[in-house]
């Protein structure tokens, strides 16, 4: 069973997609109306790139 990681920041999601991480889908945020949540398959590489892209 795969674990998923939900990303709320659009620019981070775009960077992760561009880096080749497995994007599942986007959905409307349940907690923040008008916002999108971007769902990825969670991998160690995804977490590393999240940290890298957030520092830029």
N, C-alpha and C positions, 0 to 999 in steps of 0.2 A: 504494500500500500504506500502510495506516495504522500509525502507531506507537502503542504502548500505554504507559500509565503505571500501575504497580502501587502501590497505597496500602495500607499495613498498619494505619493508625490509623482505627478505625471512626468516630470523631467527625469527623475530617477528611473521610472519604468521604461522610458524611451531609451535611456542609456543602456539598461540591462538587456532590452530587446536587441539593440544594436550590437551588443557584445556576444549575442548568440545564445542567451539563456532561454530556457523553454517557457514560453508564455502560454498560459492556459486560456484566459479570457479576462474581460473587464466587466464589472457589474456596478450598478448604482450602490453607493455606500449606504448602509443601513443606519449608521450613526450620524452621518453628515449629509443632509439632503442637498442635492445639486452637485455632489462630488462623485467621482468614479474611483473604484478600487480595482487595482490591477493585480491579477493572481498569477504567480509563477510557481513552478516546481522548485522546492527548496533543495539546494545542493550546497556543499561547502564553498564551491566557486561562486555561487550567487551571493552568499554572505560576504565573502571577501570583496567582490566587486561593489556590493552595496556600501561597504565601509570606504572603499576607494573613491567612488563617485560622490559620496556625501561630503568628502573632504575637499573636493574640487570647487 
